[in-house]
């Protein structure tokens, strides 16, 4: 996870919203549950989850069920914070 990935999250509102939804839940969620909570399509959620998984910010628990993985983003934020 790089500072560039964090900047990408600033621009990608659906990814950011999905990640925050998973964090707030504290539990693994299905694409359908996330879709209902955020009021966006399941397809949009799935695309966001795919991108977040690629960035290693969420883990796939089983088919269609994901949980957040904050380790990489915390590491990047702490590195940036301590470099300033």
N, C-alpha and C positions, 0 to 999 in steps of 0.2 A: 504494500500500500504506500503510495507516494503522495506528495503534496498535490500532484496533478490529479490523482484519483479523488482526493478530497474536493478539489476545485470542480471536478466533473459532477460530484454529488450536489454542489451548489446549483449547477445548471440543470441537472436532471431531476426535476421536482417529483416525478413518479417514483424514481428510485429512492430518493430521500424520504418520501412519505411512507413507502413500503418498509424501509429500514426502521424508521421511527415507530411505525405501527408494531413491528415485531419486538422492538426494544420495550415499548410500553406494555405489551402483552406479557412479556417475560416467559411466555410459553411458545412452543412450536405452533404454527398456524398453517391452515390450508390456503391455497390461492383464493378459494371461494370466500373464506372467512375474512381475508384481507380485503377482497373486493367489496364485500358488503360493508365492512367498517369504514372504508375510505370513499365509497361511492364511485368507484371506477370499474371498468370492465375487467373480467378475469384475464382476458388477453393482455391488457396493459400491465396487470400485476405479474403475469408470467414473464413478460419481457423484462420488467424491472428485476424480478427475482433471478432471471438468467444473467443479467448484467452484474447484479450484486454478488452472485455466486462466482462469477468470473473474477471479480475484484476481491474474492475471499472474505466478504463481509457477512454472508449468510451460508449456512450449511443445509444441505438437503438431508432431512431426517429419514424420509421415505418418499414414495411417489406423491408429489404434490404437497408435501409438508416440509416447511422450512423453519429454521430458527436463526436468530442473529448470532454473529460471531464478532465481538468487538475487539478482540486482540489486535488485529492489524490496524484498525483505525486509531485505537488508543496509542499504539506504538508510534504511528506517524504524527499524531497530534503532540505527543510528549516530545518527540525529537524536534519538531518545529518550535515548540514552546521553549525548550531548553537551549536552542541555538540562538534565540533572540537576546 
